[in-house]
Amino acid sequence: MVLRLCGHRFRFGFGRRSVCTDMCYLVVCACLFFIGTIGFTNTFSDAKAIGMGMPEKVFPQPPIQGEERSAEELRRPAEEKAINLVEAPRPLPVVQDDRDDERRDEERREQQQLQQGRQQPDRVLKPPKTPVGRDAEVVMPRMVQGQPLGRRKEIDGQPYPKLAANGNFVPMRRIVHLDLKGAPYKPEIFPSVFMLLSRLGATGVLIEWEDMFPYEGRLKSAVNGNAYTMKEVESILSSAAQHRLAIVPLVQTFAHLEWILKVEEFAHLRDDPALPQVICVGKPEAWEVLKDMIDQVGRVHAKFGLPFYHIGADEIFNMGTCNETASLIASMMHSKDRVTLFHIGRTAQHVKDTFNTTVLAWHDMFAHAMPVDLEKFKLPALLEPVLWSYAEDLDVYLSPSTWEALRPFPRVWGSSAWKGADGPHRFHSNPMHYVRNHESWVTQFSRVWKDFDYVQGLIMSGWSRYDHLAILAETLPVGIPSLAMSMETMMEARPMNGRYPATKEALQCSPSTESGGYVYGCSFPGRKIYEMVNEFVSLKKALDKYRLEDFEVNGWLSSHAEKYAVSSAMYINKILPFIEYHATPLERLYKDLRVEMEKIFFPDAVTEFLETYVNDDINWVRRKTAAGRKILARKTFPRRPYVVPKETEEEEKGGE
C-alpha cells in the first residue's frame, strides 16, 4: 500500500518513476527491519522471564480433583499473563508440559518424598522444571481463604477435609476420653478396651489419670492407694500404641484439682481456703507443683508417642481469693481474664518447651477473651482450643458467637460426650441423649469447618464423675453401646435413625436405644455389668411403684408399724409375699453384680457403686421383711397410747 502510494505520487508530481520507486523500497525495508527487531526483542524477554529461576517456596500444583476446566482456562497465550517481576507478591505461574519426560520423573520423585514426609503436612517442595514453548500450559494457583487450593492438606497422612457422601464433615481424629478418677479399670482390662475402641473407629485415647498415676516426690502423698505402678502405666500405654491409638494425656492445671488440694499437705495451695477446686496460681509453690505433675506424666507418655498434651483449664469457678492471685489480678489492670490467659499461656509454653508437642485446652475460660488479649498472651500460637458441649441441641446451647470467638485460632477441636454428661447420678443407659449430641456435632462441624485452617477432630468425653468429689456416673460397660452408636453417627456424618449396622457388627448385638433399655448377648468388656445394671433399673422402677402405690404396704407396714412392731397380722401375711417377690431378684442381682464388677474395677469402686445406687432398695426390702416377721411373732399388742411423745422421750433421757 505504501509502495503503491509512493509510486503514484512521484509519477504524478515529477514524472521520474524509477528513482522514486527505489527510494520508497528502501524506506519500507528499513521500517520492516525496525519493527521486526523490536518484536524479536520482546519475545526473547518474555521467554527469559518465564524460564528464569522461580522462588523456591512454590508448591507444585496437582490437578484439582472433582472439577473440570475448559481448554480456554488451561491453555492461555503467554502474552495474556503480564508478569511484573518488581511488584508481583505471588509466585510466578507454574508452566507444565506433559511431553517433558524429565519433568515427569522429577515430579514422581517429589511425590515419593511427600509420601515419606506425611508427618509434616505443611512441607513445601521445590517447583518442577518448567519448559517454555508454544505448547506450554500456564496454570495459575487457585486460592481459598488466602491459601493455594493446590496445596494438599493432610491429617495423619490422609487428605483433609474428609466429607461424607452427603457433604457433611467427618472428623478425622476421633479421640475417646477415659476418665480414671472414678471407677478406674484394673490394668489387665485395658488391652480389651483398646481393641474394642480401635474396632469401633477410634483413632486415639485421651487418658485422664488424676490420682491413679504413680506420682513420685511430694506428690506421692495425694496419690490413690490403688494407683497403677509405673510398670503398669507403661504396659497400658504400650497396649494402646499396639492398637494404633494415638495417646494423649490430660492433666488438669487450674481447676478440678480436688484430688490434690483436698489433702492436708496441699490445702494451703487452694485459691479459696474453703474450696479445694482451684489452685492459687499466684503462688510460686503452686506453679512448681503443677510443673511437676506435667513433667512426670509427660515423661512416661513421651516414650510411646506424645502428639498432643491436654492441660484442661476448664470451669474455674472461683479465683482471686488468695493474696498472691489477688495481687496478680491487680497488676493486670484488675482483670481476672488476663490472669487466666497468663496462667494458661505459661502452662502451654512450659509443655511445648519441655516436650515439643501440641497443647490442647478446654475453650470455656478464654473463648470470651478479647482478641488483643489472646494475642498478647500468645494463646493462638501456643495451643489449640477444644470446644466442648454435651447438649442434645447445640444450636441452642452453642451459639455461633462462640465459634466466632475462636477464629484467632487456626486449628480447633470439638468435644462431645458418650457417658457421664446426663446428670451426676445417671448410672444406667440413656444412649439417645449422647447420640443426639453427636448428631448435633455433625451439624456444627459441617457448618464451621471452612472457617478454620483445620478442625482437628473430636474428643468424645466419657466422664466417670462430674468432679472428684461427686458420685459415680455411668461406668465403662454401661456406656459402651452409647459410644458405639455415637461413633457410627460421626463416621457416617448423619442421623442413623435407629439402624446401626457397624455397631451391630462390632458388639455382636443391636443395643437398645431406650433409656434403661438393654439386650442380652452382646460381646464387649463388662457386657454382663451392662445387662445387670439396666436390669436393676427395671427392678427398681417396679419396686418404687409398689412402695408408692400399694394399698396394703402403705396401710399396714409403714415406718410407724415398723418402728413399734404393731400392725394387723392379716395384712402382713398378704404383704410379705409381695415383698419377697421384689426382694428375690434384687438379692440375686446384688451378689452377681458385685462379682462381675470386681472383674473390671477395684473393690472400693464396686462398693461405692452398690452403696450409692443399690443398697437403699436392698435395705428397704430386708428391713420390711424383718419388720413383718417381727409383727407376726407377736401375739398381743400394747394399749394406746404406746407412742411416747418426743418431748417426753427427751426429758426421760435427760433425767437419766
C-alpha positions in Angstrom: 0.0 0.0 0.0 2.8 2.4 0.9 4.7 1.5 -2.2 1.7 2.0 -4.3 1.0 5.5 -2.9 4.6 6.5 -3.3 4.8 5.4 -6.9 1.7 7.2 -7.9 2.7 10.4 -6.1 6.1 10.7 -7.7 4.9 9.8 -11.1 2.2 12.4 -10.9 4.3 15.1 -9.5 7.7 14.7 -11.0 7.5 12.1 -13.7 10.6 10.2 -12.5 9.1 6.9 -11.6 12.2 4.6 -11.4 14.2 6.7 -8.9 11.3 7.5 -6.6 10.3 3.8 -6.6 13.7 2.7 -5.5 13.7 5.2 -2.6 10.3 4.0 -1.4 11.6 0.4 -1.4 14.5 1.5 0.8 12.2 3.3 3.3 9.8 0.4 3.6 12.5 -2.2 4.1 14.1 -0.1 6.9 10.7 0.2 8.7 10.1 -3.5 8.4 13.6 -4.3 9.8 13.0 -1.9 12.8 9.6 -3.4 13.6 10.9 -7.0 13.4 13.8 -6.2 15.7 11.5 -4.8 18.4 9.2 -7.9 18.2 12.1 -10.3 18.5 13.5 -8.5 21.5 10.1 -8.6 23.3 9.6 -12.2 22.6 13.1 -13.1 23.9 12.4 -11.0 27.1 9.1 -12.8 27.7 10.7 -16.2 27.3 13.6 -15.3 29.6 11.2 -14.0 32.3 9.1 -17.2 32.2 12.1 -19.6 32.1 14.2 -17.9 34.8 14.6 -19.4 38.2 11.5 -19.2 40.4 11.2 -18.7 44.2 11.9 -22.0 46.0 8.7 -21.9 48.1 6.3 -22.6 45.3 4.3 -25.8 45.9 3.8 -27.8 42.7 0.1 -27.6 41.7 -1.5 -31.0 41.5 -4.7 -31.4 39.4 -7.8 -30.3 41.1 -10.0 -33.3 41.7 -13.7 -33.2 41.2 -13.6 -30.1 38.9 -13.3 -29.9 35.2 -11.6 -26.9 33.5 -12.2 -25.7 30.0 -9.5 -25.7 27.4 -9.6 -21.9 27.4 -8.8 -21.8 31.2 -5.9 -24.3 30.9 -4.4 -23.0 27.7 -4.0 -19.2 27.6 -1.5 -17.4 25.5 1.6 -16.4 27.5 1.3 -12.8 26.3 -2.0 -12.5 28.2 -0.2 -13.2 31.5 1.6 -10.0 32.2 4.3 -10.7 34.8 5.6 -7.8 36.9 8.8 -9.0 38.5 9.1 -6.0 40.7 5.7 -5.7 42.4 4.1 -9.2 42.0 3.8 -10.6 45.5 2.6 -14.0 44.3 4.8 -16.7 42.8 5.3 -16.9 39.1 3.0 -19.2 37.1 3.9 -22.8 37.0 4.3 -24.0 33.4 3.6 -27.6 32.7 4.4 -29.7 29.6 3.2 -33.3 29.5 5.8 -34.2 26.9 8.7 -33.4 29.2 9.8 -36.8 30.5 12.5 -35.4 32.7 10.0 -33.1 34.5 7.5 -36.0 35.0 10.3 -38.1 36.5 11.2 -35.3 38.9 7.5 -34.8 39.9 7.3 -38.5 40.6 10.3 -38.4 42.9 8.8 -35.4 44.7 5.5 -37.2 45.2 7.5 -40.0 46.8 9.2 -37.5 49.1 5.8 -36.2 50.0 4.6 -39.6 51.0 7.7 -40.1 53.2 7.1 -36.7 54.8 3.4 -37.1 55.7 4.1 -36.2 59.3 4.9 -32.7 58.0 1.7 -31.7 56.1 2.8 -28.1 55.6 6.1 -29.1 54.0 7.0 -27.1 50.9 8.6 -28.7 47.9 10.7 -27.0 45.1 8.8 -26.5 41.8 9.4 -28.7 38.9 11.4 -27.6 35.9 9.1 -25.7 33.6 9.9 -25.6 29.8 8.8 -22.7 27.7 7.3 -23.1 24.2 4.2 -22.8 22.1 2.8 -26.0 23.6 3.4 -25.0 27.3 0.4 -24.8 29.6 0.2 -22.0 32.1 -1.8 -22.9 35.3 -2.2 -20.3 38.0 -2.7 -21.5 41.6 -6.3 -21.2 42.8 -6.8 -19.5 46.2 -9.2 -20.4 49.0 -9.1 -18.1 52.0 -5.7 -16.9 51.1 -4.2 -20.4 50.6 -3.5 -22.1 47.3 -6.1 -24.8 46.7 -3.5 -27.0 45.2 -1.6 -27.1 48.5 -2.5 -30.5 49.9 -3.8 -30.5 53.4 -3.5 -33.7 55.4 -4.3 -35.1 58.9 -2.3 -38.2 59.8 -1.4 -38.8 56.2 -4.9 -38.6 54.8 -6.3 -35.7 52.7 -8.2 -33.1 54.6 -11.1 -32.4 54.8 -12.9 -35.7 54.8 -16.5 -35.3 53.7 -19.3 -37.9 53.6 -21.3 -38.6 50.5 -23.9 -36.1 51.7 -21.3 -33.4 52.0 -21.2 -33.4 55.8 -17.9 -33.1 57.7 -16.3 -36.3 59.2 -13.8 -35.7 62.0 -10.6 -37.5 61.0 -9.3 -37.7 64.6 -11.8 -39.4 67.0 -10.2 -39.4 70.4 -12.1 -41.4 73.2 -11.7 -40.0 76.7 -11.0 -42.5 79.5 -11.7 -40.8 82.9 -9.9 -42.7 85.6 -10.9 -40.5 88.6 -14.0 -42.7 89.0 -14.2 -46.5 88.8 -10.8 -46.9 87.2 -10.2 -50.2 85.4 -7.9 -52.9 86.5 -4.6 -52.9 84.5 -5.4 -56.2 82.7 -8.7 -54.7 81.3 -7.1 -52.1 79.1 -6.0 -54.2 76.2 -9.5 -55.5 75.5 -10.8 -51.9 75.9 -8.3 -50.6 73.4 -9.1 -53.4 71.0 -12.7 -52.5 71.1 -12.1 -48.8 70.6 -10.0 -49.5 67.6 -12.7 -51.7 66.1 -15.3 -49.0 66.7 -13.3 -46.5 64.7 -11.4 -44.5 67.4 -8.1 -43.1 66.3 -6.8 -42.3 69.8 -7.4 -42.1 73.6 -7.3 -39.2 76.0 -6.3 -40.6 79.3 -7.1 -38.6 82.5 -5.0 -40.4 85.1 -5.7 -38.0 88.0 -4.8 -39.7 91.3 -4.3 -43.1 89.7 -0.9 -42.0 88.2 2.1 -43.2 90.4 3.5 -39.7 91.1 6.8 -39.6 92.9 8.2 -37.0 95.3 6.0 -34.8 97.3 3.0 -35.5 95.0 3.0 -39.1 96.2 1.1 -38.2 99.4 -2.0 -37.4 97.4 -1.9 -40.5 95.2 -4.8 -43.1 95.3 -4.0 -46.2 97.3 -4.9 -48.3 94.2 -2.8 -46.2 91.8 -1.1 -48.1 89.0 2.6 -48.8 89.2 4.9 -47.2 86.7 5.3 -50.6 85.1 1.5 -50.9 84.7 1.3 -47.4 83.2 3.9 -48.3 80.6 2.1 -51.6 79.9 -1.2 -49.6 79.4 0.5 -47.1 77.1 2.2 -49.9 75.1 -1.1 -51.7 74.6 -2.7 -48.5 73.2 0.2 -48.0 70.8 0.0 -51.6 69.7 -3.6 -51.0 68.7 -2.6 -47.9 66.7 -4.2 -45.5 69.0 -2.7 -42.0 69.5 -2.2 -41.4 73.2 -3.0 -38.0 74.7 -2.6 -37.3 78.5 -5.0 -35.0 80.3 -3.6 -33.2 83.3 -5.8 -30.6 85.0 -3.6 -27.5 85.7 -6.0 -24.8 87.0 -9.3 -26.1 88.4 -10.6 -29.6 89.0 -7.7 -30.2 91.3 -9.7 -31.6 94.2 -7.6 -34.8 94.2 -4.5 -32.9 95.5 -6.0 -29.8 97.1 -8.3 -31.9 99.4 -5.3 -33.4 101.4 -3.7 -31.5 104.3 -0.3 -31.2 102.7 -1.6 -29.2 99.8 -4.6 -27.4 101.3 -2.6 -24.2 101.6 -2.3 -24.0 97.8 -6.1 -23.5 97.4 -7.3 -20.3 95.9 -10.1 -20.3 98.4 -9.3 -22.0 101.8 -12.8 -23.4 101.9 -12.9 -24.8 98.4 -10.4 -27.4 97.0 -11.3 -26.9 93.3 -9.0 -24.1 92.1 -5.3 -23.7 92.8 -3.7 -20.4 93.8 -1.9 -19.6 90.5 -0.2 -16.6 92.1 1.8 -18.8 94.5 5.3 -19.8 93.1 5.0 -23.1 95.1 1.7 -23.9 93.3 3.4 -23.3 89.9 6.2 -25.7 90.8 3.7 -28.4 91.9 1.8 -28.0 88.5 5.0 -28.3 86.5 6.0 -31.4 88.5 2.7 -33.0 87.6 3.0 -32.1 84.0 6.6 -33.4 83.7 6.1 -36.7 85.5 3.1 -37.6 83.3 4.7 -36.3 80.1 8.0 -38.2 80.6 6.4 -41.6 80.5 4.0 -40.7 77.7 6.8 -39.4 75.6 8.2 -43.0 75.4 5.1 -44.1 73.5 4.4 -41.0 71.4 3.1 -37.6 72.6 1.4 -36.0 69.6 -0.8 -33.8 71.9 -0.9 -32.8 75.6 -4.2 -31.7 77.2 -3.8 -29.2 80.1 -7.5 -29.0 81.0 -8.1 -25.5 82.4 -12.0 -25.5 82.4 -14.6 -24.5 84.9 -12.6 -22.1 87.0 -15.5 -21.1 89.3 -13.5 -19.1 91.8 -10.3 -17.1 91.5 -8.6 -14.3 93.3 -9.3 -15.1 97.0 -5.7 -16.0 97.8 -3.5 -12.9 98.3 -0.9 -13.9 95.7 -3.5 -14.3 92.9 -5.3 -11.1 94.0 -2.0 -9.2 93.7 -1.5 -10.8 90.2 -5.0 -9.6 89.2 -4.3 -6.1 90.4 -1.1 -6.0 88.4 -3.0 -6.9 85.2 -5.5 -4.0 85.3 -7.7 -5.9 87.8 -8.6 -8.4 85.1 -9.3 -12.0 86.1 -9.5 -12.8 82.4 -5.9 -11.7 81.8 -4.6 -13.7 84.8 -6.5 -16.7 83.3 -4.8 -16.2 79.9 -1.4 -15.6 81.6 -1.6 -18.9 83.5 -2.9 -20.9 80.6 -0.3 -19.4 78.3 2.6 -20.1 80.6 1.4 -23.6 81.2 1.2 -24.2 77.4 4.6 -22.7 76.9 6.1 -25.0 79.5 4.6 -28.1 77.9 5.8 -27.0 74.4 9.3 -26.2 75.7 9.6 -29.4 77.6 8.0 -31.9 75.2 7.9 -30.2 71.8 4.2 -31.2 71.3 0.9 -29.6 70.5 -1.0 -28.3 73.6 -4.8 -28.7 73.9 -7.1 -26.8 76.4 -10.8 -26.6 77.1 -12.3 -23.5 75.5 -14.6 -22.1 78.1 -12.2 -19.9 80.1 -10.8 -18.0 77.2 -13.4 -18.1 74.4 -14.9 -14.8 75.7 -11.5 -13.0 75.8 -10.7 -10.0 73.6 -8.6 -10.9 70.5 -6.0 -8.4 71.5 -5.6 -10.2 74.9 -5.4 -13.6 73.2 -2.5 -12.3 71.0 -0.8 -10.6 73.9 -0.5 -13.8 75.8 0.2 -15.7 72.5 -2.6 -18.3 73.0 -3.3 -18.8 69.3 0.4 -19.7 68.8 0.6 -21.8 71.9 -2.4 -24.1 72.0 -5.4 -25.5 70.1 -8.8 -24.9 71.9 -11.2 -27.8 72.5 -14.8 -26.5 72.3 -16.9 -28.8 74.5 -20.7 -29.1 74.6 -22.7 -32.1 75.7 -26.3 -30.9 75.0 -28.6 -32.7 72.6 -29.3 -29.5 70.6 -26.1 -27.5 70.1 -28.0 -24.8 68.1 -29.5 -23.8 71.4 -26.5 -24.3 73.7 -23.6 -23.5 71.4 -24.0 -20.1 69.8 -22.3 -19.0 66.6 -20.5 -16.3 68.6 -18.5 -19.0 70.4 -17.1 -20.3 67.1 -16.5 -16.7 66.0 -14.6 -16.0 69.2 -12.2 -18.9 68.4 -11.4 -17.5 64.9 -8.0 -16.3 66.1 -7.0 -19.9 66.5 -6.2 -21.6 63.1 -6.8 -25.1 64.5 -9.7 -26.1 66.7 -11.3 -29.3 68.2 -14.8 -30.2 69.3 -15.7 -32.3 72.3 -18.9 -34.4 72.7 -19.8 -36.9 75.4 -20.6 -40.6 75.4 -21.1 -41.0 79.1 -21.1 -39.0 82.4 -22.8 -35.9 81.0 -26.5 -36.6 81.6 -26.7 -35.7 85.3 -24.3 -36.6 88.1 -26.5 -39.5 89.3 -27.2 -41.1 85.9 -25.8 -44.6 86.2 -27.7 -46.6 83.6 -28.0 -46.4 79.8 -29.6 -43.5 78.1 -27.9 -43.8 74.6 -30.1 -41.4 72.6 -29.1 -38.4 74.7 -25.5 -39.0 73.6 -26.4 -40.0 70.0 -28.4 -36.7 69.6 -25.4 -34.8 71.0 -23.2 -36.4 68.2 -25.8 -35.7 65.5 -25.7 -32.1 66.6 -21.9 -32.1 66.4 -22.2 -33.3 62.8 -24.3 -30.2 62.0 -21.9 -27.9 63.8 -18.7 -29.3 62.2 -20.3 -29.2 58.7 -21.3 -25.6 59.2 -18.0 -24.2 60.5 -15.1 -26.3 59.2 -14.4 -23.9 56.4 -13.8 -21.0 58.9 -10.6 -22.6 60.2 -7.4 -24.0 58.7 -8.1 -27.3 60.4 -10.9 -28.7 62.5 -8.5 -31.2 64.0 -11.0 -33.7 65.3 -13.5 -34.7 68.0 -12.7 -35.7 71.6 -15.5 -37.9 72.8 -15.6 -37.4 76.6 -16.5 -40.2 78.9 -16.7 -38.7 82.4 -16.8 -41.0 85.4 -17.8 -38.2 87.9 -18.8 -34.6 87.4 -15.8 -33.8 89.6 -13.5 -35.7 92.0 -15.9 -35.3 95.0 -19.1 -36.2 93.1 -20.8 -39.6 93.0 -20.1 -42.2 90.3 -21.9 -41.7 87.0 -22.1 -44.4 84.2 -19.4 -47.0 84.3 -17.5 -48.0 81.2 -19.6 -51.1 80.3 -22.8 -49.2 80.6 -21.5 -46.5 78.2 -20.1 -48.8 75.5 -23.2 -49.1 73.4 -23.7 -45.3 73.5 -20.1 -44.9 72.4 -20.5 -47.3 69.6 -23.7 -45.7 68.2 -22.2 -42.2 68.7 -19.0 -43.2 66.8 -21.0 -44.6 63.9 -23.0 -41.4 63.8 -19.9 -39.3 63.5 -18.3 -41.6 60.9 -21.4 -41.6 58.7 -21.9 -37.9 59.4 -25.7 -38.3 59.5 -28.5 -39.5 61.8 -28.7 -43.3 61.7 -32.5 -43.4 62.5 -32.2 -46.3 64.9 -30.2 -48.5 62.4 -26.6 -49.1 63.4 -25.0 -51.8 61.2 -21.4 -51.1 62.3 -22.4 -51.1 65.9 -24.2 -54.4 65.5 -21.1 -55.9 63.9 -18.7 -54.6 66.5 -20.8 -55.6 69.5 -22.5 -58.6 68.1 -25.9 -57.3 69.1 -28.3 -54.5 68.4 -28.3 -52.3 71.6 -31.5 -50.8 72.8 -31.9 -47.1 72.2 -34.4 -46.7 75.1 -33.4 -45.2 78.5 -32.7 -48.1 80.8 -33.2 -50.5 77.9 -30.8 -53.3 77.2 -30.3 -56.5 75.3 -28.6 -59.8 76.2 -25.8 -61.5 74.3 -23.6 -58.6 73.3 -19.8 -59.0 73.1 -17.7 -56.4 74.8 -15.7 -56.0 78.1 -18.2 -55.9 81.0 -21.3 -56.8 79.0 -22.8 -58.6 82.0 -22.4 -55.4 84.0 -24.3 -53.6 81.2 -27.1 -56.2 81.4 -27.4 -56.3 85.2 -27.2 -52.5 85.8 -30.0 -52.0 83.3 -31.9 -54.9 84.7 -31.7 -53.3 88.1 -33.3 -50.2 86.7 -36.3 -52.3 85.7 -36.5 -53.9 89.1 -36.1 -50.5 90.9 -38.9 -49.0 88.8 -41.2 -51.9 89.8 -40.3 -51.6 93.5 -40.7 -47.8 93.6 -44.2 -48.2 92.1 -45.0 -50.8 94.7 -43.7 -48.7 97.6 -45.6 -45.6 96.5 -48.9 -47.1 95.4 -49.6 -50.4 97.1 -52.7 -50.3 99.3 -51.6 -52.9 102.0 -47.9 -52.0 102.4 -48.6 -48.3 102.9 -51.5 -49.0 105.2 -50.1 -51.8 107.4 -46.3 -51.8 107.1 -45.4 -48.2 107.3 -42.4 -46.8 109.1 -44.6 -46.3 112.1 -45.6 -50.0 112.1 -42.0 -51.0 111.5 -40.8 -48.9 114.5 -43.3 -50.1 117.1 -44.0 -53.6 115.6 -47.7 -53.0 115.8 -49.9 -54.0 112.8 -52.5 -56.4 111.6 -51.3 -60.0 111.0 -53.9 -60.5 108.4 -52.4 -57.7 106.2 -48.9 -58.6 107.0 -49.5 -62.1 105.7 -50.6 -60.5 102.4 -47.7 -58.1 102.2 -44.7 -60.4 102.8 -45.1 -62.5 99.6 -45.1 -59.3 97.5 -42.0 -58.0 99.3 -40.3 -61.4 98.7 -41.3 -61.1 95.0 -39.3 -57.9 94.8 -36.5 -59.0 97.1 -35.5 -62.2 95.5 -34.3 -60.8 92.1 -32.7 -57.9 93.9 -30.7 -60.1 96.2 -29.6 -62.3 93.4 -28.6 -59.3 91.3 -26.8 -57.6 94.2 -24.5 -60.6 94.6 -23.9 -61.2 90.9 -23.3 -57.6 90.1 -20.6 -57.4 92.8 -18.9 -60.5 91.3 -18.9 -59.1 87.7 -17.8 -55.6 88.7 -14.9 -56.8 90.7 -13.6 -58.4 87.5 -13.1 -55.0 86.0 -12.9 -52.5 88.8 -11.2 -52.2 92.1 -13.2 -53.3 95.2 -13.6 -49.8 96.6 -15.3 -48.6 93.4 -17.6 -51.6 93.4 -18.7 -51.0 97.0 -19.2 -47.3 96.2 -21.4 -48.0 93.3 -23.5 -50.5 95.2 -23.9 -48.2 98.2 -24.8 -45.3 96.0 -27.4 -47.0 93.8 -28.4 -50.4 95.0 -28.2 -50.5 98.8 -31.2 -48.3 99.6 -33.6 -50.7 97.8 -31.9 -53.8 99.2 -32.0 -52.4 102.7 -35.7 -51.5 102.3 -36.9 -55.0 101.3 -34.7 -56.5 104.1 -36.0 -54.1 106.7 -39.6 -54.6 105.7 -39.3 -58.3 105.7 -37.7 -58.3 109.2 -40.4 -55.9 110.5 -43.2 -58.1 109.1 -41.8 -61.2 110.7 -41.4 -59.4 114.0 -45.1 -58.4 113.9 -46.3 -61.9 113.1 -44.3 -63.2 116.0 -46.3 -61.1 118.5 -49.5 -62.4 120.0 -50.5 -59.3 121.8 -50.0 -55.5 121.4 -49.9 -52.7 124.0 -52.9 -50.4 124.6 -52.8 -46.9 123.3 -51.1 -44.6 123.8 -48.0 -46.7 123.1 -46.3 -43.8 121.2 -44.1 -41.8 123.5 -44.1 -38.1 122.6 -40.7 -36.8 121.5 -40.6 -34.2 124.3 -41.3 -36.8 127.0 -38.7 -39.1 125.5 -36.1 -36.4 125.6 -37.0 -35.5 129.2 -36.7 -39.1 130.3 -33.2 -39.3 128.6 -32.2 -36.1 130.3 -33.3 -37.2 133.7 -31.2 -40.3 133.4 
